[in-house]
Amino acid sequence: MSNPTHCPGFEQFKSLKSFTCKCPACGAEKEIFSDEFDKPHVCAKCKAPIDFSKCSPEA
């Protein structure tokens, strides 16, 4: 019996990056991970579509 030091499946998620973008309609922030980048996203506050490819990094 093995005793893993982390959850099974951890390897496929360990290199994920987090992205935050502001909604162009209301300014609310939405966070996604790199494996969700190409999927459609909508703002949780106003339901406007958010295009993460048009987001700019904030300092």
C-alpha positions in Angstrom: 0.0 0.0 0.0 1.4 3.4 -1.0 1.1 6.6 1.0 0.9 9.5 -1.5 1.9 12.9 -0.3 -0.8 14.6 -2.4 -4.2 13.9 -3.9 -4.4 11.5 -6.9 -4.6 13.6 -10.1 -2.5 16.4 -8.7 0.1 16.2 -11.5 -2.3 17.3 -14.2 -3.2 20.5 -12.2 0.1 21.5 -10.6 1.1 23.8 -13.5 -2.2 25.8 -13.8 -1.9 29.6 -13.8 -4.6 31.9 -12.5 -5.9 34.9 -14.5 -8.1 37.8 -13.3 -10.0 40.1 -15.6 -12.4 42.9 -15.0 -15.8 42.8 -16.7 -15.9 45.5 -19.5 -19.5 46.3 -18.6 -19.5 46.7 -14.8 -15.9 46.3 -13.6 -16.4 43.2 -11.5 -13.4 40.9 -11.3 -13.5 37.3 -12.5 -10.8 34.7 -12.0 -10.2 31.7 -14.2 -7.4 29.1 -14.5 -5.3 28.5 -17.5 -7.2 25.3 -18.5 -10.4 27.4 -18.8 -8.9 30.1 -21.0 -10.5 29.1 -24.2 -14.0 28.5 -22.8 -16.7 31.2 -22.8 -17.0 33.3 -19.6 -19.7 35.6 -18.3 -19.6 38.1 -15.4 -21.3 36.7 -12.3 -22.6 40.2 -11.4 -24.1 41.5 -14.7 -24.0 38.4 -17.0 -22.0 40.3 -19.7 -19.5 38.2 -21.7 -15.9 38.5 -20.8 -13.2 37.9 -23.4 -10.0 36.9 -21.4 -7.9 37.3 -24.6 -8.6 41.1 -24.4 -7.7 41.5 -20.7 -4.5 43.4 -19.8 -2.3 42.5 -16.9 -2.6 44.8 -13.9 0.4 45.7 -11.7 
